[in-house]
Amino acid sequence: MSNNKDQLETELIHAPSNLDVEQRTGAVNVPIYLSSTYHQESFDAFGPFDYSRSGNPTRQALEEKIAQLEEGARGLAFASGMSAISSSFMLLSAGDHVLVSTDVYGGTYRFVTEVLTKFKIDHTFVDMTDLTEVNDAIKPNTKVIYIETPSNPCLNITDINGIVKIAKANDCLTFLDNTFMSPLYQKPINLGVDIVLHSATKFLSGHSDIIAGLAVTNTEELGERLAFIQNSFGSILGAQDSYQLIQGIKTLGSRLKQSSESALKIAAYLTNHPLIKNVFYPGLPNHPGHDLHNSQSKGSGAVLSFEIKDSVKAKTFVEQIRLPVFAVSLGAVETILSYPATMSHAAMPKQERDKRGITDGLFRFSVGLEHVDDLISDLDYALQAASQQVKDPHVVG
């Protein structure tokens, strides 16, 4: 048997599982263990599973899979992306301090500002693209540096190696939200990150049908600590959703490749559109983080954001566009158009959004599997219609 390491696209489908049922029957798919409890054969020694909050064979197969894909020591599957993020923050103690990327996901912002503070855990938001600012913001009690790269929704790029060096010099952990890139395009643990986080609802699942979160730790010891938090809070992913997520991961390679190719074409098109003010996508050569992103990632992803000009009415643009789903979330087979000001970042006060460039003209566009020419045609039609609507005061919008 060959000992050559498979490419990641192959590992997505064939990541090994140690479940006895698969080995005995040759089943192609992981079984769904819909059991809350497990019979123990011995009075003196329990088996590997006793109660499904603490461990479930289907969930374990998923956790082993994501740990292998991220090349980490321990994987954990949570009830949601925010459950994975909040559980990781619960590794902190009262009196600790965290540094958080300024343009962070709105749910993370809400947890840091409104929940962590109740536990006397302080925070500072910093521009993670500026390593000097990050270094200067470190305090004696700083314990975690929290990174998003590319960031949500403005796709800013953080130097992962640079942040890791600062963290290690100050005895801090690094957490990184890898939702946009997935392990297909970015391997943060190989760059020194301690915990990698995913809203697996997005690209890893890919079908807008489950809510799930994943975390991968770089060491078994850190994994044990996070598993204790997960078990204590009961924030676990159920067996059925674990199975569906395993199935979704199998097609990640094909889905993300096509969607990313389409995203680059759409970003290039919008860059030259007369009704677009700004386009944010790391695949564009004029993106300020383009070269850095390419040095630490293998692809630019399927998410871009764009800001419409003042002459375009946002409401009319949304009403006129036909193909994308206008919704919260991203990373699905269908293209999803989001309005961060009232969706992903609604938890963030307007003055804070404005500081981060999340204007009332900003849209996030998660490219799906539709034909790219149809998406471009639809975008152009909606932009033109929304522009005409503004120009004509006699038309009700």
C-alpha positions as CSV (number, residue, x, y, z in Angstrom):
1,M,0.0,0.0,0.0
2,S,1.3,3.5,-0.9
3,N,2.4,5.7,1.9
4,N,2.0,8.9,-0.2
5,K,0.0,11.7,1.4
6,D,-3.2,12.4,-0.5
7,Q,-4.2,15.8,-1.8
8,L,-6.7,17.6,0.4
9,E,-9.5,17.2,-2.2
10,T,-9.1,13.5,-1.8
11,E,-8.9,13.7,2.0
12,L,-12.2,15.6,2.0
13,I,-13.9,12.5,0.7
14,H,-11.8,9.7,2.2
15,A,-10.7,11.0,5.6
16,P,-10.4,7.8,7.6
17,S,-12.9,6.7,10.3
18,N,-12.3,4.2,13.0
19,L,-16.0,3.2,13.5
20,D,-16.4,-0.5,14.0
21,V,-19.6,-0.7,12.0
22,E,-17.9,0.7,8.8
23,Q,-15.0,-1.7,9.2
24,R,-17.3,-4.7,9.6
25,T,-19.8,-3.9,6.9
26,G,-17.8,-1.9,4.4
27,A,-20.4,0.9,4.5
28,V,-19.5,3.9,2.4
29,N,-21.2,6.4,4.7
30,V,-20.7,6.9,8.4
31,P,-23.7,5.5,10.4
32,I,-26.0,7.9,12.2
33,Y,-26.0,6.9,15.9
34,L,-29.3,8.2,17.1
35,S,-28.7,7.1,20.7
36,S,-28.6,9.2,23.8
37,T,-27.0,6.6,26.0
38,Y,-25.0,3.4,25.7
39,H,-25.0,0.0,27.5
40,Q,-21.9,-0.7,29.5
41,E,-20.7,-4.3,29.5
42,S,-18.6,-4.0,32.6
43,F,-19.5,-2.8,36.1
44,D,-15.9,-1.7,36.7
45,A,-14.9,-0.1,33.3
46,F,-17.1,1.9,30.9
47,G,-16.7,1.8,27.2
48,P,-15.7,4.8,25.0
49,F,-19.2,6.1,24.9
50,D,-21.6,6.6,27.8
51,Y,-23.9,9.6,27.1
52,S,-24.1,11.4,23.8
53,R,-23.5,14.9,25.2
54,S,-20.0,13.6,26.2
55,G,-19.4,11.6,23.0
56,N,-21.3,10.2,20.0
57,P,-19.7,7.9,17.3
58,T,-21.1,10.0,14.4
59,R,-19.9,13.2,15.9
60,Q,-16.5,11.7,16.7
61,A,-16.1,10.7,13.0
62,L,-16.8,14.4,12.1
63,E,-14.4,15.6,14.7
64,E,-11.6,13.3,13.5
65,K,-12.2,14.4,10.0
66,I,-11.9,18.2,10.6
67,A,-8.8,17.6,12.8
68,Q,-7.2,15.7,10.0
69,L,-8.2,18.3,7.4
70,E,-6.8,21.2,9.5
71,E,-3.8,19.1,10.5
72,G,-4.5,19.7,14.2
73,A,-4.5,17.5,17.3
74,R,-8.2,17.5,18.3
75,G,-11.4,18.5,16.6
76,L,-14.7,19.4,18.3
77,A,-18.2,19.8,16.8
78,F,-20.5,22.4,18.3
79,A,-24.1,23.4,17.9
80,S,-23.2,26.5,15.9
81,G,-20.3,28.6,14.9
82,M,-21.0,31.0,17.7
83,S,-21.1,28.1,20.1
84,A,-17.6,27.1,19.0
85,I,-16.3,30.7,19.3
86,S,-17.9,31.4,22.7
87,S,-16.8,28.0,24.1
88,S,-13.2,28.8,23.1
89,F,-13.4,32.2,24.8
90,M,-14.6,30.4,28.0
91,L,-11.0,29.1,28.3
92,L,-10.3,32.5,29.7
93,S,-10.7,33.6,33.3
94,A,-11.8,36.7,35.1
95,G,-9.2,39.5,34.8
96,D,-7.9,38.3,31.4
97,H,-7.7,40.5,28.4
98,V,-8.2,39.7,24.7
99,L,-7.3,41.5,21.4
100,V,-9.9,41.2,18.7
101,S,-9.8,42.1,15.0
102,T,-11.6,45.4,14.5
103,D,-13.7,44.2,11.6
104,V,-14.9,41.0,13.2
105,Y,-18.2,39.2,12.6
106,G,-21.1,40.9,14.4
107,G,-22.0,37.9,16.5
108,T,-18.4,37.7,17.8
109,Y,-18.5,41.5,18.5
110,R,-21.7,41.0,20.5
111,F,-20.2,38.1,22.6
112,V,-17.0,40.0,23.3
113,T,-18.7,43.3,24.2
114,E,-21.8,42.1,26.0
115,V,-21.0,38.6,27.4
116,L,-17.3,38.4,28.1
117,T,-17.5,41.7,30.1
118,K,-19.9,40.1,32.5
119,F,-17.2,37.6,33.4
120,K,-14.7,40.5,33.9
121,I,-12.8,39.7,30.8
122,D,-11.6,42.9,29.1
123,H,-11.0,43.4,25.4
124,T,-9.4,45.8,22.9
125,F,-10.3,46.0,19.2
126,V,-7.3,46.5,17.0
127,D,-6.5,46.8,13.3
128,M,-5.0,43.3,12.7
129,T,-3.5,44.5,9.4
130,D,-1.1,46.7,11.4
131,L,1.3,44.5,13.5
132,T,2.6,47.6,15.3
133,E,-0.8,48.4,16.5
134,V,-1.4,44.8,17.7
135,N,2.0,44.7,19.5
136,D,1.3,48.1,21.2
137,A,-2.1,46.9,22.4
138,I,-0.7,43.9,24.3
139,K,-1.2,44.2,28.1
140,P,0.3,42.1,30.8
141,N,-3.0,40.2,31.2
142,T,-3.6,39.6,27.4
143,K,-4.3,35.9,27.0
144,V,-5.8,35.6,23.5
145,I,-5.4,37.3,20.1
146,Y,-8.5,36.7,18.0
147,I,-8.1,36.8,14.2
148,E,-10.4,36.8,11.2
149,T,-8.6,36.7,7.8
150,P,-10.1,37.5,5.4
151,S,-12.3,39.5,7.7
152,N,-16.1,39.8,7.6
153,P,-17.3,41.7,5.6
154,C,-14.5,43.9,4.2
155,L,-12.1,41.1,3.4
156,N,-9.1,42.6,5.2
157,I,-6.0,40.4,5.4
158,T,-4.0,39.7,8.6
159,D,-0.5,38.4,8.6
160,I,-1.0,35.2,10.5
161,N,2.7,34.5,11.0
162,G,3.2,38.0,12.3
163,I,0.4,37.8,14.8
164,V,1.6,34.3,16.0
165,K,5.1,35.7,16.7
166,I,3.6,38.5,18.8
167,A,1.4,36.1,20.6
168,K,4.2,33.6,21.4
169,A,6.4,36.5,22.6
170,N,3.7,37.5,25.0
171,D,2.5,34.0,26.1
172,C,-0.9,34.5,24.4
173,L,-3.1,32.0,22.5
174,T,-4.2,32.7,19.0
175,F,-7.7,31.9,17.8
176,L,-8.5,32.2,14.1
177,D,-11.9,32.1,12.3
178,N,-11.2,30.2,9.1
179,T,-14.8,30.1,7.9
180,F,-14.2,32.0,4.6
181,M,-11.2,30.0,3.5
182,S,-11.8,26.5,4.9
183,P,-8.9,24.0,5.3
184,L,-9.0,23.7,1.5
185,Y,-7.4,27.1,1.1
186,Q,-5.9,28.0,4.5
187,K,-4.2,26.0,7.2
188,P,-3.8,28.3,10.2
189,I,-2.4,25.6,12.6
190,N,0.5,25.0,10.2
191,L,1.2,28.8,10.6
192,G,1.2,28.5,14.4
193,V,-2.4,29.2,15.4
194,D,-3.6,27.5,18.6
195,I,-7.4,27.1,17.8
196,V,-9.0,27.2,14.4
197,L,-12.7,28.0,14.3
198,H,-15.4,27.5,11.7
199,S,-19.0,28.3,11.2
200,A,-19.5,25.0,9.5
201,T,-23.0,26.2,8.5
202,K,-21.2,27.9,5.7
203,F,-18.8,26.4,3.2
204,L,-18.1,23.1,5.0
205,S,-21.8,22.3,4.9
206,G,-22.6,24.2,1.7
207,H,-26.3,23.6,1.4
208,S,-28.0,26.0,3.9
209,D,-29.5,23.1,5.7
210,I,-27.8,22.8,9.1
211,I,-26.3,25.0,11.8
212,A,-22.9,23.8,13.0
213,G,-19.6,24.9,14.4
214,L,-16.2,23.3,14.5
215,A,-13.0,23.9,16.5
216,V,-9.6,22.4,16.0
217,T,-6.8,22.7,18.5
218,N,-3.1,22.5,17.9
219,T,-2.4,20.2,20.9
220,E,-4.2,17.4,22.7
221,E,-3.9,19.3,26.0
222,L,-5.7,22.4,24.7
223,G,-8.2,20.0,23.0
224,E,-8.9,18.4,26.4
225,R,-9.5,21.8,28.0
226,L,-11.9,22.8,25.2
227,A,-13.7,19.5,25.3
228,F,-14.3,20.0,29.1
229,I,-15.9,23.4,28.3
230,Q,-18.0,21.8,25.5
231,N,-19.2,19.0,27.7
232,S,-19.9,21.3,30.7
233,F,-22.0,23.7,28.5
234,G,-23.6,20.9,26.5
235,S,-22.9,22.8,23.3
236,I,-22.6,19.7,21.1
237,L,-23.7,19.0,17.5
238,G,-26.3,16.3,17.1
239,A,-25.7,13.0,15.3
240,Q,-28.0,13.8,12.3
241,D,-26.4,17.2,11.7
242,S,-22.9,15.6,12.2
243,Y,-23.7,13.1,9.4
244,Q,-25.0,15.9,7.1
245,L,-21.9,17.9,7.7
246,I,-19.7,15.0,6.8
247,Q,-21.6,14.6,3.6
248,G,-21.2,18.3,2.8
249,I,-17.5,18.3,3.4
250,K,-17.1,15.6,0.8
251,T,-18.0,18.1,-2.0
252,L,-16.2,21.1,-0.6
253,G,-13.3,20.9,-3.1
254,S,-15.5,21.0,-6.2
255,R,-18.0,23.6,-4.8
256,L,-15.4,26.1,-3.5
257,K,-13.2,25.8,-6.6
258,Q,-16.1,26.7,-8.9
259,S,-17.5,29.4,-6.7
260,S,-14.1,31.0,-6.2
261,E,-13.5,31.1,-9.9
262,S,-16.8,32.8,-10.4
263,A,-16.2,35.2,-7.5
264,L,-13.0,36.5,-9.2
265,K,-14.8,37.1,-12.4
266,I,-17.6,39.0,-10.6
267,A,-15.2,41.0,-8.6
268,A,-13.2,42.0,-11.7
269,Y,-16.5,43.0,-13.4
270,L,-17.7,45.1,-10.5
271,T,-14.4,46.8,-10.2
272,N,-15.0,48.4,-13.6
273,H,-18.7,49.0,-13.1
274,P,-19.6,52.7,-13.2
275,L,-22.2,52.3,-10.4
276,I,-19.8,50.6,-7.9
277,K,-17.7,52.6,-5.5
278,N,-15.5,49.9,-4.0
279,V,-14.9,46.2,-4.4
280,F,-13.3,44.1,-1.6
281,Y,-11.9,40.7,-2.7
282,P,-8.4,39.4,-2.0
283,G,-8.1,37.9,-5.4
284,L,-7.9,41.3,-7.0
285,P,-4.4,42.5,-7.6
286,N,-5.3,46.0,-6.3
287,H,-6.5,44.6,-3.0
288,P,-4.2,45.9,-0.3
289,G,-3.7,42.4,1.2
290,H,-3.5,40.6,-2.1
291,D,0.2,39.5,-1.9
292,L,0.0,38.7,1.8
293,H,-3.1,36.6,1.3
294,N,-1.5,34.7,-1.5
295,S,1.5,33.9,0.7
296,Q,-0.6,32.2,3.4
297,S,-3.6,30.9,1.4
298,K,-4.1,28.8,-1.7
299,G,-7.2,30.5,-2.9
300,S,-9.2,33.7,-2.7
301,G,-12.5,32.2,-1.7
302,A,-16.1,32.7,-2.9
303,V,-17.0,35.8,-0.8
304,L,-16.6,39.4,-2.0
305,S,-18.1,42.7,-0.8
306,F,-18.9,45.8,-2.8
307,E,-20.1,49.3,-2.1
308,I,-22.6,50.9,-4.4
309,K,-22.4,54.6,-5.3
310,D,-24.7,57.1,-3.8
311,S,-26.7,57.2,-7.0
312,V,-27.8,53.7,-6.5
313,K,-30.7,53.0,-4.1
314,A,-29.9,50.0,-1.9
315,K,-33.5,48.9,-1.3
316,T,-34.3,49.0,-5.0
317,F,-31.2,47.1,-5.9
318,V,-32.2,44.3,-3.6
319,E,-35.8,44.3,-4.9
320,Q,-34.6,44.1,-8.5
321,I,-32.0,41.4,-8.2
322,R,-33.4,38.0,-9.1
323,L,-31.0,35.1,-8.7
324,P,-29.2,35.5,-5.3
325,V,-31.1,34.7,-2.1
326,F,-31.3,37.9,0.0
327,A,-30.4,36.4,3.4
328,V,-28.1,36.1,6.3
329,S,-25.3,33.5,5.9
330,L,-22.9,32.5,3.1
331,G,-21.0,29.6,1.7
332,A,-23.9,27.7,0.0
333,V,-24.6,26.3,-3.4
334,E,-27.0,29.2,-4.0
335,T,-25.5,32.7,-4.2
336,I,-26.4,34.8,-1.1
337,L,-26.6,38.5,-1.1
338,S,-26.4,40.1,2.4
339,Y,-26.7,43.6,3.7
340,P,-24.2,43.7,6.7
341,A,-25.7,46.8,8.2
342,T,-28.9,45.0,9.1
343,M,-27.8,41.4,8.9
344,S,-24.4,40.0,9.9
345,H,-23.3,43.2,11.7
346,A,-26.7,44.4,13.0
347,A,-25.4,43.8,16.6
348,M,-22.7,46.4,16.0
349,P,-23.8,50.1,16.7
350,K,-23.8,52.3,13.6
351,Q,-20.9,54.4,14.7
352,E,-18.8,51.3,15.2
353,R,-19.9,50.0,11.7
354,D,-18.9,53.3,10.1
355,K,-15.5,53.1,11.7
356,R,-15.0,49.7,10.1
357,G,-16.2,50.7,6.6
358,I,-19.5,48.9,7.0
359,T,-21.5,51.6,5.3
360,D,-25.1,51.7,4.3
361,G,-24.0,51.1,0.7
362,L,-22.0,47.9,1.5
363,F,-23.2,44.5,0.3
364,R,-21.6,41.1,0.9
365,F,-21.9,38.6,-2.0
366,S,-21.3,34.9,-1.4
367,V,-21.0,33.3,-4.8
368,G,-22.7,29.9,-5.4
369,L,-22.8,27.5,-8.3
370,E,-25.0,29.3,-10.7
371,H,-23.4,30.2,-14.1
372,V,-21.3,33.2,-13.6
373,D,-22.6,35.0,-16.7
374,D,-26.2,34.8,-15.3
375,L,-25.0,36.3,-12.0
376,I,-23.2,39.1,-13.7
377,S,-26.2,39.9,-16.0
378,D,-28.5,39.9,-12.9
379,L,-26.2,42.2,-11.0
380,D,-25.9,44.6,-13.9
381,Y,-29.7,44.7,-14.4
382,A,-30.4,45.4,-10.7
383,L,-27.7,48.1,-10.5
384,Q,-29.0,49.9,-13.5
385,A,-32.6,49.6,-12.3
386,A,-31.7,50.9,-8.8
387,S,-29.8,53.8,-10.4
388,Q,-32.7,54.8,-12.6
389,Q,-35.0,54.6,-9.6
390,V,-32.9,57.3,-7.8
391,K,-32.7,59.5,-10.8
392,D,-36.4,59.6,-11.4
393,P,-38.2,61.2,-8.4
394,H,-41.7,60.3,-9.9
395,V,-41.1,56.6,-9.5
396,V,-42.0,55.2,-6.1
397,G,-39.2,53.0,-4.6
